């Protein structure tokens, strides 16, 4: 009888696997890594896009996004990371706090001026960023558009003047379009690299295979 009861409890309350993940690092860009085959977005930090350019104090242009990525590859590619899952982002990536050789990676990258504290999601690294600014470390030695401002400006530039309908692809691969005024319109971001796009009319979006958002 005891065995039967125990089996019933296990069936009713399945054991949940550990939320942690670990494995060798492959750096995709500064704040996006593959860890043991899992695509990870590092929690609490943001970094220049790979194709983003900055301006040195001399006025010279600088491929700062590519530079930051190369620095991070040199530091972490091939090393083993231990990561604690926090959530999943809209692109299906695991958002996690990671350590390499016992040191918080987010803290290290912000301290070296290779990334910024992503205050929208965490204030954990604000102190490290302030110290990096004072030391003019890494990116802080140049004029750098903050990554989230750079992306917002790029989205505006890529948006046709009269085509304001956003064709979004969900984490499940579902194609959904959002019209101005709908609840999720303002927070929906369009990534043309993912196949997302802008539409001028709802009929155009439907013909292309997108469905209207339910709210």
C-alpha positions as CSV (number, residue, x, y, z in Angstrom):
1,X,0.0,0.0,0.0
2,X,2.8,2.4,0.9
3,X,4.4,1.8,-2.5
4,X,1.2,2.5,-4.3
5,X,0.7,5.8,-2.4
6,X,4.3,6.8,-3.1
7,X,3.8,6.1,-6.8
8,X,0.6,8.2,-6.8
9,X,2.4,11.1,-5.2
10,X,5.2,11.0,-7.8
11,X,2.6,10.9,-10.6
12,X,0.7,13.8,-9.2
13,X,3.8,15.9,-8.5
14,X,6.5,15.1,-11.1
15,X,10.0,15.8,-10.2
16,X,11.3,19.1,-11.8
17,X,14.8,19.0,-13.3
18,X,17.4,21.4,-12.0
19,X,17.1,24.8,-13.6
20,X,20.9,25.1,-13.9
21,X,22.8,24.5,-17.1
22,X,26.5,24.2,-17.9
23,X,28.8,23.5,-20.7
24,X,31.5,24.9,-23.0
25,X,31.0,28.5,-24.2
26,X,30.7,29.6,-27.8
27,X,30.3,33.4,-28.0
28,X,27.8,34.5,-30.6
29,X,28.1,38.2,-29.6
30,X,29.0,40.0,-26.4
31,X,25.8,39.2,-24.5
32,X,24.5,36.1,-26.4
33,X,26.3,32.8,-26.0
34,X,25.8,29.1,-26.7
35,X,26.4,27.2,-23.4
36,X,26.6,23.5,-24.0
37,X,24.3,23.9,-27.0
38,X,21.7,26.2,-25.3
39,X,21.4,29.7,-26.6
40,X,21.8,32.0,-23.6
41,X,21.1,35.7,-23.3
42,X,23.2,37.0,-20.4
43,X,21.0,38.6,-17.7
44,X,21.3,42.2,-16.6
45,X,23.6,43.4,-19.4
46,X,23.4,44.9,-22.9
47,X,26.1,45.5,-25.4
48,X,26.6,47.2,-28.8
49,X,25.1,45.3,-31.7
50,X,27.8,43.5,-33.8
51,X,27.4,46.0,-36.6
52,X,27.2,49.0,-34.4
53,X,29.9,51.8,-34.8
54,X,31.1,54.3,-32.2
55,X,33.3,57.4,-32.3
56,X,36.7,57.6,-30.6
57,X,37.6,60.8,-28.7
58,X,39.8,61.7,-31.8
59,X,36.7,61.7,-34.0
60,X,37.6,58.5,-35.7
61,X,35.0,55.9,-36.4
62,X,35.2,52.6,-34.5
63,X,33.6,49.2,-35.1
64,X,32.9,48.9,-31.4
65,X,30.3,46.1,-31.6
66,X,32.6,43.8,-33.4
67,X,35.5,44.8,-31.1
68,X,33.5,44.0,-28.0
69,X,32.5,40.6,-29.4
70,X,36.1,39.8,-30.3
71,X,37.3,40.7,-26.8
72,X,34.7,38.5,-25.2
73,X,35.5,35.6,-27.5
74,X,39.2,35.9,-26.5
75,X,38.2,35.8,-22.8
76,X,35.5,33.1,-22.8
77,X,35.3,30.9,-26.0
78,X,35.9,27.3,-25.0
79,X,35.7,27.9,-21.3
80,X,33.1,26.1,-19.2
81,X,30.2,28.3,-17.9
82,X,27.7,27.5,-15.1
83,X,24.5,29.3,-15.6
84,X,21.3,29.8,-13.6
85,X,18.2,30.1,-15.7
86,X,16.0,33.2,-14.9
87,X,13.5,33.3,-17.8
88,X,13.1,33.0,-21.5
89,X,13.0,35.9,-23.9
90,X,10.8,36.5,-26.8
91,X,13.3,35.0,-29.2
92,X,13.3,31.7,-27.3
93,X,16.7,32.3,-25.7
94,X,17.4,31.3,-22.1
95,X,18.0,34.4,-20.1
96,X,20.6,33.4,-17.4
97,X,23.1,34.6,-15.0
98,X,26.4,32.8,-15.8
99,X,29.8,32.3,-14.1
100,X,33.1,31.2,-15.5
101,X,35.8,30.0,-13.1
102,X,33.5,31.2,-10.3
103,X,33.2,34.8,-11.4
104,X,29.9,36.4,-12.5
105,X,30.3,37.1,-16.2
106,X,27.9,40.0,-16.3
107,X,29.9,41.8,-13.5
108,X,33.1,41.1,-15.4
109,X,32.0,42.4,-18.7
110,X,30.5,45.6,-17.3
111,X,33.6,46.2,-15.1
112,X,35.8,46.0,-18.2
113,X,33.6,48.3,-20.3
114,X,32.6,45.6,-22.7
115,X,28.9,45.9,-21.8
116,X,26.4,48.2,-20.0
117,X,24.1,47.6,-17.1
118,X,20.7,46.8,-18.6
119,X,18.8,48.8,-16.0
120,X,15.4,47.9,-17.6
121,X,15.8,44.4,-16.3
122,X,18.4,44.6,-13.4
123,X,20.3,47.1,-11.4
124,X,22.9,44.5,-10.2
125,X,25.7,46.0,-12.3
126,X,25.1,49.7,-12.1
127,X,27.9,50.1,-9.5
128,X,30.3,48.3,-11.8
129,X,29.3,50.5,-14.7
130,X,29.8,53.6,-12.8
131,X,33.4,52.5,-11.9
132,X,34.1,51.6,-15.5
133,X,32.9,55.0,-16.6
134,X,35.3,56.7,-14.1
135,X,38.2,54.6,-15.4
136,X,37.2,55.2,-19.1
137,X,37.4,51.5,-19.5
138,X,36.6,49.9,-22.8
139,X,33.6,51.4,-24.5
140,X,33.5,54.3,-22.1
141,X,36.6,55.7,-23.8
142,X,34.5,56.5,-26.8
143,X,31.2,58.1,-27.7
144,X,28.8,55.2,-27.8
145,X,25.1,55.1,-28.4
146,X,23.5,52.9,-25.7
147,X,22.5,49.6,-27.4
148,X,18.8,50.0,-26.7
149,X,18.8,53.6,-28.1
150,X,20.8,52.3,-31.2
151,X,18.2,49.6,-31.8
152,X,15.3,52.0,-31.4
153,X,16.8,54.4,-33.9
154,X,17.5,51.5,-36.4
155,X,13.9,50.3,-36.1
156,X,12.6,53.8,-36.8
157,X,14.9,54.1,-39.8
158,X,13.9,50.7,-41.2
159,X,10.1,51.4,-40.8
160,X,8.5,52.7,-44.0
161,X,6.8,56.0,-43.4
162,X,3.3,54.8,-44.3
163,X,3.7,51.1,-43.3
164,X,3.1,50.9,-39.5
165,X,1.7,47.4,-39.2
166,X,4.3,45.1,-37.4
167,X,4.7,41.6,-38.6
168,X,6.1,39.7,-35.7
169,X,7.2,36.1,-35.4
170,X,6.5,34.6,-32.0
171,X,8.9,32.2,-30.1
172,X,6.7,29.4,-31.3
173,X,7.2,30.5,-35.0
174,X,3.7,31.9,-35.3
175,X,3.3,34.9,-37.6
176,X,1.2,37.6,-36.0
177,X,0.6,41.2,-37.1
178,X,-0.1,44.1,-34.7
179,X,-1.8,47.4,-35.7
180,X,-1.2,50.8,-34.0
181,X,-3.4,51.1,-31.0
182,X,-3.4,47.4,-30.1
183,X,-2.2,46.6,-26.5
184,X,1.0,44.9,-27.6
185,X,1.9,47.2,-30.5
186,X,4.3,49.5,-28.7
187,X,6.4,46.7,-27.1
188,X,6.6,44.6,-30.2
189,X,10.0,44.8,-31.8
190,X,10.7,44.0,-35.5
191,X,13.9,42.1,-36.4
192,X,14.3,41.9,-40.2
193,X,17.1,39.4,-39.6
194,X,14.5,37.0,-38.2
195,X,12.2,37.4,-41.1
196,X,9.9,39.9,-39.4
197,X,8.7,42.8,-41.4
198,X,6.5,45.9,-41.7
199,X,3.2,45.9,-43.6
200,X,1.2,48.8,-45.1
201,X,-2.2,47.1,-44.8
202,X,-3.8,44.2,-42.9
203,X,-4.7,42.6,-46.2
204,X,-1.1,42.7,-47.3
205,X,-0.1,41.0,-44.0
206,X,-2.7,38.3,-44.4
207,X,-1.7,37.6,-48.0
208,X,1.9,37.1,-46.8
209,X,0.8,34.5,-44.2
210,X,0.5,36.6,-41.0
211,X,-2.7,36.6,-38.8
212,X,-4.1,39.4,-36.8
213,X,-3.2,39.7,-33.1
214,X,-6.2,38.6,-31.0
215,X,-6.0,41.8,-28.9
